[in-house]
Every structure is written in C-alpha cells, then in structure tokens.
Amino acid sequence: MATRKKKAKADKLMEKAADYFAGRSHDAWRATFHKTNPAEKDKPRMRMRGGEMVDVNQPWSKLSQAAKQDNLRAARDAYAAVKKFPKDREAASDFVHQAWIKANKGDPNQPKDLFKPYAKLPEVEKDKDRAHVDAMKKAIAAVTEMPKKTEKAPKAKAKAKSASKIDAKAWGRLEAAAKDLSKALGRKVSAETLAAAGIDAMASLAKSLAAEARAKRG
C-alpha cells in the first residue's frame, strides 16, 4: 500500500512537472525560431505528429493536441532522465538524446546528423539536450514549491480553438504537388508554402463572401 501511494505521488509530480515544462519549452522554442527565422514567423511549419501533419508554429494555447502530446512525451523523457541521473548532467542529457532518437527515427524532416550517439554530437546540439535537463530540474523545483490550493477556483469556460492540421494522406498530395510545381518553375516550392497559400486564399474568399452577404442584406 505504501509503495502504491509513493508511486501515485511520483506520477502526479511527473505530470505537473511535464505540464509546466512542455508549454514553456514550446513557447521558448517558438520565440527563438521567430528570432532566427523572421521570414517564417507567420508561415505554417508542418510536422508529423501523432499520424497527422500539424502546424507546430502556433503558441501553446493554440497548438494541436497531437503536437502537445509530442511535447509532453519529451517532457516526461526529460523527467525520467533527471530522476535516473539526478547528479550527472551529461548522463541525463545522453538519456534525453536517446529518447529523442527513438521518438523521431521515422521523421524525414529531421537531419540525419542528429541521429548520432550523444558523445559524437557537436556541442551546440549537446547543449539542446542539456537545456532540456536543466529546464526539467527547474520545472520540478517550481511545481514542488507551488502552494497547495485549499479551494478550487471556478473554471472559466474554454473557447474552442482550432489548430492548423492536415492528415498524412492530404499532406502527401501537397508534397507531390509541390514537387511537380518545383520542376515546372525551376525552383523549390515547399508543401508548407502551398499550405500557407491555401489558407490565405480561403481567408480571402471567406472575407469576400461575407462582404457580399452583408451587401445583399443591407
């Protein structure tokens, strides 16, 4: 019984730390991505998550559930690394990297060089794994120090928010179309570019139709 209670308490701490870590980690990544790639700030960045192509260039609050689960999986891996190697930063970082390889081995968007063993990675890539370990330690400390709530605050009604996502089959058609267009134009056109153009076209059409409807009513 005591062992069960201890495990339940540990699992609860893991989930709290993972929640704390995942959202902050994603939004920090996005801020850095926008800073280093300003031209990509408002463009979709489509990645395979949970069997569907989703736009990961969204704030955590608007991110698809499939992408959120991927971030939470990485957070739990970081938690496991810290718990297994609490005083060995390099061993914990190696653990994080091995977990990343296992989770991303089927992703064609990932550079092949990143699938090297941790010891053979350049320092700049090792630092990313170390950052996960350091951030998780801070997350554990933060949720451990949070005061317990005596009363539950009433939950505000959450507004339904849609996240840009495309199933794998549709994304395959987009990639094929982008490849054909690239050959015809003599320059590379990505599937992401076609997806963004489609979203812009639909938004423009919706705006035009709404204006016509208002004019008819008026």
Stockholm file with secondary structure:
# STOCKHOLM 1.0

chainA/1-218         MATRKKKAKADKLMEKAADYFAGRSHDAWRATFHKTNPAEKDKPRMRMRGGEMVDVNQPWSKLSQAAKQDNLRAARDAYAAVKKFPKDREAASDFVHQAWIKANKGDPNQPKDLFKPYAKLPEVEKDKDRAHVDAMKKAIAAVTEMPKKTEKAPKAKAKAKSASKIDAKAWGRLEAAAKDLSKALGRKVSAETLAAAGIDAMASLAKSLAAEARAKRG
#=GR chainA/1-218 SS CHHHHHHHHHHHHHHHHHHHHHHHHHHHHHHHHHHHCGGGTTSCCEEEETTEEEECCSCGGGSCHHHHHHHHHHHHHHHHHHHHSTTCHHHHHHHHHHHHHHHHTTCTTSCGGGGSCGGGSCHHHHHHHHHHHHHHHHHHHHHHHSCCCSSCCCCCCCCCCCCCEEEHHHHHHHHHHHHHHHHHHTSCCCHHHHHHHHHHHHHHHHHHHHHHHHHHHC
#=GC SS_cons         CHHHHHHHHHHHHHHHHHHHHHHHHHHHHHHHHHHHCGGGTTSCCEEEETTEEEECCSCGGGSCHHHHHHHHHHHHHHHHHHHHSTTCHHHHHHHHHHHHHHHHTTCTTSCGGGGSCGGGSCHHHHHHHHHHHHHHHHHHHHHHHSCCCSSCCCCCCCCCCCCCEEEHHHHHHHHHHHHHHHHHHTSCCCHHHHHHHHHHHHHHHHHHHHHHHHHHHC
//
